[in-house]
């Protein structure tokens, strides 16, 4: 799927729908303090600044559906687009 600024809404889904995905991984890119205050059960925390670190890239399996969590929809869109460009096939944004 090619992405442009108009179709990020097609990638958005609620937690219940995300949990129905096969091999779904929730990745919370908010800062650690917000993550610690409350997060989706089972979500992996990755600081946005560490998005391209080797441990993070090894942790994210390209065969899994990735559900991006971030409070800023623009940042979530940038993360989703970047991961798509890196050949992660199934990227979603939690709304």
C-alpha positions as CSV (number, residue, x, y, z in Angstrom):
1,X,0.0,0.0,0.0
2,X,1.4,3.4,-1.0
3,X,1.0,6.1,1.6
4,X,0.4,9.7,1.2
5,X,-0.9,12.4,3.6
6,X,-4.5,11.5,2.9
7,X,-4.6,7.8,3.8
8,X,-3.2,7.5,7.3
9,X,-6.8,7.3,8.5
10,X,-7.0,3.9,6.7
11,X,-4.3,2.7,9.0
12,X,-6.1,3.7,12.2
13,X,-7.9,1.1,14.3
14,X,-9.2,0.7,17.8
15,X,-7.6,-1.7,20.4
16,X,-10.3,-4.3,20.0
17,X,-9.8,-4.5,16.2
18,X,-6.1,-4.5,16.7
19,X,-6.3,-7.5,19.1
20,X,-8.0,-9.5,16.3
21,X,-5.0,-9.2,14.0
22,X,-2.8,-12.2,13.6
23,X,0.6,-11.9,15.3
24,X,-0.1,-8.4,16.5
25,X,2.6,-6.4,18.4
26,X,1.7,-3.1,20.1
27,X,4.7,-0.6,20.1
28,X,4.3,2.4,22.4
29,X,6.6,5.2,21.2
30,X,5.5,7.7,23.8
31,X,8.0,8.8,26.4
32,X,8.7,6.5,29.3
33,X,6.9,8.6,31.9
34,X,3.6,8.4,29.9
35,X,4.1,4.7,29.2
36,X,4.6,4.1,32.9
37,X,1.4,6.1,33.8
38,X,-0.6,3.7,31.7
39,X,-0.3,1.7,28.5
40,X,-2.0,-0.9,26.4
41,X,-1.6,-4.3,28.0
42,X,1.4,-6.2,26.4
43,X,2.7,-3.1,24.6
44,X,6.4,-2.8,24.0
45,X,8.0,0.5,24.9
46,X,10.4,2.1,22.5
47,X,11.5,5.7,23.0
48,X,10.9,7.6,19.8
49,X,14.5,8.8,19.9
50,X,15.6,5.1,19.9
51,X,13.4,4.1,17.0
52,X,16.3,3.1,14.8
53,X,18.5,1.5,17.4
54,X,19.7,-2.0,16.6
55,X,17.9,-3.6,19.6
56,X,14.6,-2.0,18.6
57,X,14.9,-3.1,15.0
58,X,15.7,-6.7,16.1
59,X,12.7,-6.7,18.4
60,X,10.2,-5.7,15.7
61,X,9.5,-8.8,13.6
62,X,8.5,-7.9,10.0
63,X,6.1,-10.9,10.0
64,X,4.0,-9.4,12.8
65,X,1.3,-6.7,12.4
66,X,2.7,-3.6,14.2
67,X,0.3,-1.3,16.0
68,X,1.9,2.1,16.6
69,X,1.0,4.0,19.8
70,X,1.7,7.7,20.1
71,X,-0.3,10.6,21.5
72,X,0.5,12.9,18.5
73,X,-1.2,11.7,15.3
74,X,1.4,13.4,13.2
75,X,4.3,11.6,14.9
76,X,2.4,8.3,14.7
77,X,1.9,8.9,11.0
78,X,5.6,9.6,10.5
79,X,6.5,6.4,12.4
80,X,4.1,4.4,10.3
81,X,5.3,5.8,7.0
82,X,9.0,5.2,8.1
83,X,8.3,1.6,9.0
84,X,6.5,1.1,5.7
85,X,9.5,2.5,3.8
86,X,11.6,0.0,5.8
87,X,9.4,-2.9,4.4
88,X,7.3,-3.6,7.4
89,X,4.2,-4.8,5.6
90,X,1.4,-4.5,8.2
91,X,1.5,-1.2,10.1
92,X,-1.4,0.3,11.9
93,X,-2.0,3.3,14.2
94,X,-3.9,2.9,17.4
95,X,-6.6,5.6,17.8
